[in-house]
Amino acid sequence: MTHLKLTAIIEKGDDGFLTAVVPELKSCYTQAKTIDGLLPRIREVIELCVDEEGIPEQKELVGIQQIEVDVG
């Protein structure tokens, strides 16, 4: 068994649902109404994506920053 440490980016949509995306894996995302509902789902989808794609390159998370800009 291989131990993986992956990054899940979690955002809250206008509909109130939380969406988690794992950038290291293609098409690896899921959603739920609560964090408690989201965490088991993201673990399950990670397992499915690793089974399909193989083990991704391990990257060190340096940080996440929200940037505000005026456009248009």
N, C-alpha and C positions, 0 to 999 in steps of 0.2 A: 504494500500500500504506500502510495506517495503522498506526502504532506504538501499541500499547496497553500500559498498565501496570496489571495487575489484581491483586487480592489472592486468594490461595488459602489457605483455612483447612484445616489437615491435622490429623486426629485419629486415634488408634489405638484400635480397638475391642477388645472382650473376646476376639474371635476372632483377634486379632493382625493383622488387615488394616488398612491405612491408607486413610482416606477423605479426599479433597480436595473442598472445596466452594468455588465462586466466588460470593460473595454478590451481586455486581453483575449477574449473569446468572441468570435463572430456570432452575431444573432443570439447573444446570451442576455436575455432580459425577461423580466416578469413584473407583475404589478399586484397590489393588494390595497385594501382600505387602511390597514394599520401596519406599524412596524412589526408587531408580533405575528401578524399574518404574512408579512413579506419575507422575513428572514428564513423560515423553512422552505419557502418557494424558491428563493434565490439559491440556496444550497442544492436543492433538487435540480434546478435548471443547470447549475454549474456541472454537476455530475453528468447530466445528459450531454452537455456541450463537450466536456472532456472525452466522454466515450466516443463522440462523433468526430471531434477535431484532433484529439490527442492533447498531451500536456503542453500548455502555452509557455512561452518564454517568461521567466520570472523577472519582474521589474520592481524596483524600489519606488514606493510612493514618496514623492518629494513634497507635494502639497496640492491643494485645490483652492482656486481663488475665483470668486465671482467678480466680474468686471462690468461696470455700468458705462455705457457710451450713448451719446445722442446721435441719432441717425436721421437722415431724410430732411 
